[in-house]
Amino acid sequence: MDKIKKTKWFWLYFVGSGLLLVLGIMLLPVWKDIVPFFDKLSSEFVNYIIGGLLVLYSIFYLIPRCQRHKGSFVQILMVIEIVLMIVIAIGCVLVSAKIINLDNPCQILALALWCRGVIEVFCGVFHIKEGNKDYAIWKTIVAVLLVTLGAYFFASPFFQKIHLQWIVAASVIIIAIVLFVIGFLAKPKR
């Protein structure tokens, strides 16, 4: 591991650590009966994270793949998938608007998984029909498995929102602790 650079701005690590620690404690799902606002905040925060991850997935994975298939049927399918992922992400953030009437994060992720599988199946069929020798048949088999898993997880979610709330809160608290340690390591010697 590289050494942490000593800086006079080391106190920013402590401030960031303190803010993240407070946020992590607020996100813990134990406040349900004591402070209902914290439970609502935790629930919404999980939706924001899922929506953000779907947007990042669209930007860093789908858009570059879409640009590689310029002027083809596959590009049209990829654009449709990007639009669907953005709509799902907006539905996650605006749960109260009921764009997508889902509140369980497992079902939201299953829907995204199902969309990815369906688009990949159509892309696979197109590549096979066109006689593309570079396209491996195993990709279509994996896409069918994605469709199956997405449908199964949508019908029978294997985790609830409370589980994701615990994971997010614990992650934020761990990041706060890491920032606190980095703050000590970045403190210059006097």
N, C-alpha and C positions, 0 to 999 in steps of 0.2 A: 504494500500500500504506500502511495506517495505521502510525503509529509504534508501536513496542513500548513498553509502559508500563514505566518504571523502577520496580523494586521491591527491597526488601531481601531478598526470598525468591528472588532470581535464582539462587542456588546450587542450588535444586531442579531447575532446567533442566539443570545440569551432572550432578547425580546421576541424573536420568532418562535423560540422554544416555548416561552411562556404563553404566547397567544395560541399556539397549536395545542398546548397542554389543556388550556381552558376549553378550546373547541372540542378536543377529544373527550374531555369529561362531560361536556354538554351533549355530545353525540351518543354517550352510553345509553342504552335502552332501559336503564334502571329508573329513570325519572318519570316513567309513565304515570304513576299515581301521585307523585309529589309535585312535579312541574310539567303540566301537559304541553307547554310551549316547547320544551326541550325534546319531547318525544316527536312532536310535529316537525321540528327542525331536523332531527335525526332521520326521520322518514323522508323528508324532502331532499336532504343532502345525499342520501343513497340514490334517489332518482336522478339528481344532478350528475352524480358520478357515472351512472349507467349511460345517461344521455351524452355526457362528455366523451366517454369511451367509444360510443357508437360514432360520434362525429370524428374523433381521432382515427378510428378504423376506416371511415370513409375517406378521410383526407390522405392518410399515409399508406393505405393499402389499395383501396378501390380506385381512387383517381389515377395513381400511376399505372395500375393494370389497365384501366380504361384507355389511357393515352397510348399504350402499346398496341392496341387493336383498332387503330384509326380507320374509319370508313368501312367497318364490317358490322355484321349482325351482332357479333359479340360485344362491340362497343355500345350498341343500343341496349342490349341486356344489362351491361354494366351501369349505364346511366340510369336505367330503371331501378337497379339495386341501390345505387347511391341515393336516389330520391326516396326510396322506401326506408333506407336507414336513417336519413335525415328526418323523415316524418315520424319514425319510431322514436328518435332522439327527442324531437320536439314534444311528442306525446309523453315521454318520460318527464320532461321538465314541467310541462303544463298538465299535470295529472288532473287538476281541478277543472280544466277545460274539457275533459273527456274526449280528446282527440282519439286516443286509443284507450278504451275502457279497461285497462289492466293496471292493477296496483301491485301485483306480485312480481318482483324482479326476475324470478326464475322464468316466468311466462314471457316477460319482455325479452330476455336473452334467448329463450327458445324460439320466439318469433323471428329474431334476427338470425339465428342459426338456420331456421327453416328457409328464410328468404335466400341466404347464402347458398344453401343446398339446391334449391329449386333453380336459381340462376345458373349455377355450375352444371346442373343436369342439362339444361337447355344449351349451354355453351358446349358441353361434351357431345351432345347429339349433333350440333351444328358442325363441330370439328370432325366427327366420325363420318357424317354425311358428305362433307367436302373432301374426305380422303386425306386429311392432314396427318402425316406420318409422325410428326413431332408430338402430337397429343397422346398421352398415355391413357389407356382404358381404366387404369386404377383410379385416376382422378374422377371419373364418372361414378365408379363404385363408391369412393369416399363421399361424393356428393349425395348419392342415394342414402348412405348411412347418415349424413348430416340432416337430410329431410326426415328420416325416420326418427333420429334422436330429437330433433326439434319438435316434431309432432308429439312424441312421447312425453318430453319434458313440459310441453304446453298443457297436455291433458293431465299429467300427474307430476306437479312440481316437486322436486326433491329437496328444495330448501325454501324457507320463507324469508320475508323481509327482515325479521328480527335477527336472523343469522347474519345477513349482510350488514346490518347495523352494528353488530358486535365486531365484525371483521373490520369495517371502516373505522370505528372508534378506536380499536386496538392499533390499527395501522397509524392513525394520526398521533396517538400517544407515543408509539415507538419512534416515529419521525421526530417528535418533540424531544425525546430523550437523546436521540442521535445529534440533533442540533445543539443541545445543551453540552454534550461532550465535545463537539467540534468547537464550540465557543471557548471552552477551557484550553483546547489545543491551539487555538488561533490567538490566544492572549499573548501579547509580546512581553518579554522579560524586561523588567525595569532595572 
